[in-house]
C-alpha cells in the first residue's frame, strides 16, 4: 500500500475539479446523511445495536488468538485451508502459487480492499494472470486504470458521462459499438461483458466482511450478486481477510450486519449476504473444489494494546467518509492511500508509518461527525489528535509549525498572557477588517485566506462575557 506525501497539492487540485465536485455533491445528497438517517429512524433499537456491535468487536479483539484458532479449526473440518501471512509480499506470493496450482489464466475478483492494499492486480498481471474486477464500481476504475476513491463505492468520483465514455472505449472489442447514456443500459452492458468472464475464470478471489469462528464461515455483502458468482463458478475460491474481521458466533455476525448495511448504504440489509463454509461437498450442485482463506496481518497486530486498538473495530462501512466535510470536498484520491477519509487517516499511518503519511491526520476539522455516525462507536477524533501529537513529538512537522504550537502552548498555559493576547488579536483583526467584517489576507494564514475570507471577531470575548455574567470568580 502506498500513500502520497503531496496531500495538500492533491487537495487543491481536487477542489478545482468541477466534475469531481459535481459527483461529490450527489454523494452528499444521497449516502451522506439522508439515506442513512431514514434507515436508522426505521429501527428504534439502532443505538442499542451500536452498543452491542461495539461490545462484540471489543470482545473478539480481546480474545483474538482464541477465535482465530477456532476459525482455522472449523475451516479445516469443512475441507478448507487457512494460510497466515505477515506481509503483503507473502500474501501476493501465496495467491500466485494458489493460482498456478490450477493453471489459472484469468481470475475474477469480488471487491476486496485487501487486494488493493497489497497491490494484487498489477502483481498478477506481471505473471501472466488476468484479474477481472466484477463489482461494477471496481470494474469501472479498472477500465480507467485508477485506484478506488471510496472503500464501498470505488467509482463514486465518476460521472455518468465519464462511465459512458469508458464503456464505449473498452467494450467495442465485445461488439458494443454504440455509446450509451442511460444508466440502466450501461449496467446491462457491463453485465453482458462480465458474464463470460465468470465462466472463463479459473480462480475466484473475494474479500470478507466477517470471519465466523463458530462455523469457519466467511461472510460477504454485495448488492450485485457478483460475489456469489465469483466464489461458486471457478475451481478455487480464495478469501483475502485480516485478523480483526473475526467474530465469535453467527448471532454476532447478524448483529453486525444489521448496523453495517444501514450505515454503509442506508439499506436495511444488503441485497446479497453470502455465508461460505468450505469447498463444494459431494451433494452440492455447485461451488469451488478448493477453499482457501488467507489472513494477512500487515501491522494490525501492533494495534492491539496500543492507543489505536479501537480502530480494529472498524467494519469498513464507509459512513465516516460520507459524513466527513473534508472528504466531501476533495474526494478519495487526494489522500493518496487505499483507505481514505477519517478511518484512513488513522489506519494508514499505523499500517505504513507516520513519516510518509503525516498529512493525513491533519486532514480533518475534528468536527466529530465520524464518531457520531460510526456503527461501532470508534473515537476517531481522539486517535487523530494522538497521531498529530505523535508527529509533533517525532519532529515530523516543519519547524515553523513546531514553533507555532510551542508559542500557542506557552500562551495557553498563562491565563493573563492569554487574555491580553486575545484582546490584542481581536483588536488587530477588527482594524484590518474594517466595515466589511472580513479579512482577505492574513500573515501565516494563507491556507485559510487563499480560498476564503477570514471573519473578524464580533462582540465581546468569551472571557469578558463570562466575567460580566458574574461567574468569573468561580
C-alpha positions in Angstrom: 0.0 0.0 0.0 1.3 3.5 -0.9 0.4 6.9 0.2 1.1 10.4 -1.2 3.2 12.9 0.7 1.6 15.6 -1.5 -1.8 15.7 0.1 -2.1 19.5 0.1 -1.3 19.8 -3.6 -3.7 16.9 -4.3 -6.5 18.6 -2.2 -6.0 21.9 -4.0 -6.2 20.2 -7.4 -9.3 18.2 -6.3 -11.2 21.3 -5.2 -10.7 22.9 -8.6 -12.1 19.8 -10.4 -15.6 20.7 -11.4 -16.6 17.2 -12.5 -15.4 15.8 -9.2 -17.3 18.4 -7.2 -20.5 17.5 -9.1 -20.0 13.8 -8.4 -19.3 14.5 -4.7 -22.4 16.7 -4.4 -24.5 13.8 -5.4 -22.8 11.7 -2.7 -23.6 14.3 -0.1 -27.3 14.4 -1.1 -27.6 10.6 -1.2 -25.3 8.5 1.0 -24.0 11.4 3.1 -26.9 11.7 5.5 -30.5 11.4 4.4 -30.5 7.8 3.2 -28.7 6.6 6.3 -30.8 8.6 8.7 -34.0 7.3 7.1 -32.8 3.7 7.7 -31.8 4.5 11.2 -35.2 6.1 12.0 -37.0 3.0 10.9 -35.1 1.0 13.6 -35.9 2.2 17.1 -33.2 0.0 18.7 -30.4 1.2 16.4 -28.4 2.9 19.2 -28.6 -0.2 21.3 -27.4 -2.2 18.3 -24.4 0.1 18.0 -23.5 -0.6 21.6 -23.9 -4.3 21.0 -21.8 -4.1 17.9 -19.0 -2.3 19.7 -19.0 -4.8 22.5 -18.9 -7.8 20.1 -15.9 -6.3 18.4 -14.1 -5.4 21.6 -14.7 -9.0 22.9 -13.3 -10.5 19.7 -10.2 -8.3 19.8 -9.6 -9.1 23.4 -9.6 -12.9 22.6 -8.3 -12.6 19.1 -5.9 -15.5 19.2 -8.5 -17.9 20.6 -11.2 -17.1 18.0 -8.7 -17.1 15.1 -7.5 -20.6 16.1 -11.1 -21.8 16.4 -11.9 -20.3 13.0 -9.0 -22.2 11.4 -10.1 -25.5 13.1 -13.6 -25.1 11.7 -12.3 -24.3 8.2 -10.1 -27.4 8.2 -13.0 -29.5 9.4 -15.1 -28.3 6.5 -12.4 -29.2 4.0 -10.7 -25.8 3.5 -7.3 -24.4 4.3 -6.2 -21.3 6.3 -3.0 -19.5 5.4 -1.3 -17.0 7.7 0.7 -14.1 6.1 2.7 -11.4 7.9 3.5 -9.1 4.9 1.8 -8.0 1.6 4.7 -9.8 -0.2 3.9 -13.1 1.4 0.2 -12.7 0.6 0.9 -11.9 -3.1 3.3 -14.8 -3.5 0.8 -17.2 -1.9 -2.1 -16.0 -4.1 0.2 -16.5 -7.2 1.1 -20.1 -6.0 -2.6 -21.0 -5.4 -3.5 -19.7 -8.9 -0.6 -21.5 -10.6 -1.6 -24.8 -8.9 -4.8 -24.8 -11.1 -3.1 -23.3 -14.1 -5.2 -20.2 -13.8 -5.1 -17.7 -16.6 -8.0 -15.5 -15.5 -9.1 -14.6 -12.0 -12.4 -13.0 -11.1 -12.5 -10.8 -8.1 -15.3 -9.8 -5.8 -14.4 -6.5 -4.2 -11.6 -6.8 -1.7 -9.8 -3.9 -0.1 -7.0 -6.3 1.0 -6.2 -6.9 -2.7 -5.9 -3.2 -3.2 -3.8 -2.9 0.0 -1.2 -5.5 -1.3 -1.3 -4.3 -5.0 -2.6 -7.7 -6.2 -3.8 -6.8 -9.6 -0.6 -5.5 -11.1 1.3 -8.3 -9.5 -0.9 -11.0 -11.1 -0.7 -9.2 -14.5 3.1 -9.2 -14.3 2.9 -13.0 -14.0 0.6 -13.5 -16.9 -2.7 -13.8 -15.0 -5.6 -11.5 -15.9 -7.6 -10.2 -12.9 -11.2 -9.2 -13.7 -13.0 -7.0 -11.3 -16.7 -7.9 -11.0 -18.0 -5.3 -8.7 -19.4 -2.6 -11.0 -17.5 0.2 -9.3 -14.3 -1.7 -9.2 -14.8 -2.7 -12.9 -15.2 1.0 -13.8 -12.0 2.1 -12.1 -10.1 -0.9 -13.5 -11.0 0.3 -17.0 -10.0 3.8 -16.0 -6.7 2.4 -14.5 -7.4 4.3 -11.3 -7.4 3.3 -7.6 -10.7 3.3 -5.6 -11.9 6.7 -4.2 -14.1 5.1 -1.6 -13.9 1.8 0.3 -17.5 0.7 -0.6 -18.2 3.0 -3.6 -14.9 2.9 -5.5 -16.1 4.8 -8.6 -18.2 7.4 -6.8 -16.0 10.2 -8.2 -17.0 9.3 -11.7 -19.9 11.0 -13.5 -22.4 9.1 -15.8 -20.8 10.6 -18.9 -17.3 9.6 -17.8 -18.5 6.0 -17.3 -20.3 6.1 -20.7 -17.0 7.1 -22.4 -15.1 4.3 -20.7 -17.5 1.7 -21.7 -17.6 3.0 -25.3 -13.8 2.9 -25.4 -13.3 -0.6 -23.9 -16.4 -2.6 -24.9 -16.1 -2.2 -28.7 -13.9 -5.4 -28.7 -17.0 -7.2 -27.5 -19.2 -5.8 -30.3 -20.7 -3.0 -28.2 -20.1 -0.1 -30.6 -22.9 2.2 -29.5 -22.2 4.8 -26.8 -25.0 4.5 -24.2 -26.2 7.3 -21.9 -28.9 5.5 -19.9 -27.6 4.2 -16.5 -29.7 1.1 -16.7 -28.4 0.2 -20.2 -24.9 0.9 -19.1 -25.3 -1.6 -16.2 -26.8 -4.2 -18.7 -23.9 -3.8 -21.0 -21.4 -4.3 -18.2 -23.3 -7.4 -17.1 -23.2 -8.9 -20.6 -19.4 -8.3 -20.8 -18.7 -9.7 -17.4 -20.9 -12.8 -17.7 -18.5 -14.6 -19.9 -15.6 -13.6 -17.6 -17.3 -15.5 -14.7 -17.5 -18.7 -16.8 -13.9 -18.4 -18.1 -12.3 -17.8 -14.7 -10.2 -20.5 -13.1 -10.0 -18.8 -9.7 -12.3 -16.5 -7.8 -11.0 -14.1 -5.1 -13.2 -12.3 -2.7 -12.8 -10.3 0.5 -14.7 -10.9 3.7 -16.8 -8.6 5.8 -16.6 -11.1 8.7 -15.0 -14.4 9.6 -17.2 -16.5 11.9 -15.2 -18.6 14.4 -18.2 -20.7 15.4 -18.6 -22.3 11.9 -15.5 -21.4 9.9 -17.6 -19.3 7.6 -16.7 -16.2 5.6 -19.3 -13.5 5.0 -19.5 -11.1 2.2 -22.2 -8.5 1.4 -22.9 -7.1 -2.1 -25.7 -5.5 -4.0 -25.0 -7.0 -7.4 -24.6 -10.8 -6.8 -21.1 -10.6 -8.3 -19.6 -12.1 -5.1 -21.7 -15.3 -5.4 -20.7 -15.9 -9.0 -17.1 -15.2 -8.2 -16.9 -17.8 -5.4 -19.1 -20.5 -6.8 -18.2 -20.9 -10.5 -14.4 -21.2 -10.5 -12.4 -24.2 -9.5 -10.9 -22.5 -6.5 -12.1 -19.8 -4.1 -9.5 -17.6 -2.3 -10.7 -15.4 0.5 -8.5 -12.4 1.5 -9.1 -11.2 5.0 -7.4 -9.6 8.0 -7.4 -10.9 11.7 -9.8 -8.2 13.1 -12.6 -9.5 10.8 -13.2 -12.3 13.2 -16.4 -12.5 15.2 -17.3 -15.3 17.7 -20.7 -16.6 16.5 -23.3 -16.4 13.7 -25.5 -14.4 16.0 -22.7 -11.9 16.4 -22.3 -11.7 12.7 -26.0 -11.0 12.2 -26.0 -8.2 14.8 -23.1 -6.5 12.9 -24.9 -7.0 9.6 -27.9 -5.0 11.0 -25.7 -1.9 11.5 -23.5 -2.4 8.5 -26.0 -2.0 5.7 -27.8 0.8 7.4 -24.6 2.7 7.9 -23.0 1.9 4.5 -25.8 2.4 2.0 -28.9 3.2 4.0 -30.4 -0.2 3.3 -32.0 -2.4 6.0 -30.0 -5.3 4.5 -27.7 -5.7 1.5 -29.3 -7.4 -1.4 -26.9 -10.3 -1.2 -25.4 -11.6 2.1 -23.4 -14.7 1.5 -22.0 -17.2 4.0 -19.3 -19.5 2.6 -18.2 -22.6 4.5 -15.6 -24.8 2.9 -15.4 -26.2 -0.7 -18.1 -28.0 -2.5 -19.5 -31.1 -0.8 -20.5 -34.3 -2.7 -24.2 -33.4 -2.6 -23.7 -29.7 -3.6 -24.9 -28.7 -7.0 -22.1 -26.1 -7.4 -19.2 -24.5 -5.6 -15.4 -24.4 -5.7 -13.3 -27.6 -5.5 -10.9 -25.7 -3.2 -11.5 -23.2 -0.4 -8.5 -21.1 0.8 -8.6 -18.3 3.4 -5.6 -16.0 3.5 -5.4 -14.0 6.7 -2.9 -11.1 6.3 -1.7 -9.2 9.4 0.3 -6.3 7.8 0.8 -4.5 11.0 -2.6 -4.9 12.5 -1.4 -7.0 15.5 0.7 -4.0 16.6 -2.5 -2.1 17.2 -3.6 -4.5 19.9 -3.0 -2.9 23.3 -2.0 0.4 21.6 -3.9 3.8 21.7 -5.2 2.8 18.3 -6.7 -0.6 19.2 -10.3 0.8 18.8 -9.5 1.2 15.1 -9.7 -2.6 14.8 -13.4 -2.4 15.4 -13.9 -0.8 12.0 -16.3 -2.8 9.8 -15.4 -0.8 6.7 -18.9 0.6 6.2 -17.6 3.9 4.8 -20.1 6.1 6.6 -17.4 8.2 8.2 -16.2 9.2 4.7 -19.7 10.1 3.5 -20.2 12.4 6.6 -16.7 14.0 6.6 -16.7 17.6 5.3 -13.1 17.2 4.1 -13.7 14.0 2.1 -16.9 15.6 0.7 -14.8 18.5 -0.6 -11.8 16.6 -2.1 -12.8 13.0 -2.7 -10.7 10.0 -2.0 -7.8 10.2 -4.5 -6.4 13.3 -2.7 -5.5 11.1 0.3 -3.2 9.0 -1.9 -3.9 5.9 0.0 -6.1 2.7 -0.2 -8.1 3.8 2.9 -9.4 7.3 2.7 -11.3 9.7 4.9 -11.3 9.7 8.7 -10.8 6.0 9.1 -8.0 6.0 6.6 -6.3 9.0 8.3 -6.0 6.7 11.4 -5.4 3.3 9.8 -2.9 4.2 7.1 -0.3 5.9 9.3 -0.5 2.8 11.6 0.0 0.4 8.8 2.8 2.0 6.8 4.2 4.6 9.2 3.6 8.2 10.1 6.7 9.7 8.4 5.2 9.2 4.9 1.6 9.9 6.0 1.9 12.8 8.4 -0.6 15.0 6.4 -3.4 12.5 6.8 -4.2 13.0 10.5 -4.4 16.8 9.8 -7.0 16.2 7.0 -9.8 16.7 9.5 -11.6 19.6 11.2 -12.2 17.3 14.2 -15.9 18.1 14.0 -16.7 14.7 15.4 -19.3 13.6 12.8 -17.3 10.5 12.0 -17.6 9.3 15.6 -21.2 10.4 15.8 -22.3 8.1 12.9 -19.8 5.2 13.4 -21.8 2.0 13.8 -19.2 0.6 16.3 -18.5 4.0 18.0 -14.9 4.3 17.1 -13.4 7.5 18.7 -11.7 8.7 15.5 -11.1 12.3 16.6 -9.2 11.2 19.7 -6.9 9.0 17.6 -6.3 11.7 15.1 -5.3 14.1 17.8 -2.9 11.4 19.2 -1.3 11.0 15.8 -0.9 14.8 15.5 0.8 14.8 18.9 3.0 11.9 17.9 4.0 13.6 14.7 4.9 16.7 16.6 6.9 14.7 19.2 8.8 12.9 16.5 9.6 16.2 14.7 7.8 15.1 11.5 6.2 18.5 11.1 8.1 21.6 9.7 10.0 23.7 12.1 7.7 26.7 11.6 4.7 24.6 12.7 6.5 23.3 15.8 7.4 26.9 16.7 3.7 27.9 16.3 2.5 25.1 18.5 5.1 25.8 21.1 4.2 29.5 21.2 0.5 28.7 21.5 1.2 26.2 24.3 3.2 28.9 26.2 0.4 31.4 25.9 -2.4 29.0 26.7 -0.7 27.9 29.9 -0.6 31.5 31.2 -4.2 32.9 31.6 -3.2 36.5 32.0 -1.0 36.4 28.9 -3.7 34.6 27.1 -6.3 37.3 27.9 -4.0 40.1 26.9 -3.1 38.4 23.6 -6.7 37.6 22.8 -7.7 41.3 23.3 -4.8 42.4 21.2 -5.5 40.0 18.4 -9.2 40.8 18.4 -8.4 44.5 18.0 -5.9 43.9 15.2 -8.4 41.7 13.2 -11.2 44.2 13.6 -9.0 47.0 12.5 -7.8 45.1 9.4 -11.3 44.0 8.6 -12.9 47.5 8.8 -16.5 47.8 7.9 -16.6 44.6 5.8 -16.1 42.4 8.8 -13.8 40.1 6.8 -10.1 39.8 6.4 -8.9 39.0 2.9 -5.3 38.4 3.7 -3.7 37.4 6.9 0.0 36.7 7.7 0.8 33.0 8.3 -2.7 32.0 7.3 -2.6 31.6 3.5 -4.0 28.1 3.9 -7.3 29.8 5.0 -7.3 33.2 3.2 -6.1 31.6 -0.1 -9.6 30.3 -0.7 -11.9 32.3 1.5 -12.0 35.4 3.7 -11.4 35.2 7.4 -14.3 36.5 9.5 -13.3 39.2 12.0 -14.3 38.5 15.7 -17.7 40.1 16.6 -18.9 41.3 20.0 -17.1 40.6 23.3 -14.6 37.8 24.0 -15.8 34.7 25.9 -13.8 35.7 29.0 -15.3 39.2 29.0 -18.8 37.7 28.7 -18.1 35.2 31.5 -16.8 37.9 33.8 -19.7 40.3 33.1 -22.2 37.5 33.8 -20.8 37.4 37.4 -19.3 33.9 37.1 -15.7 34.8 36.5 -14.7 34.1 40.1 -15.9 30.6 40.3 
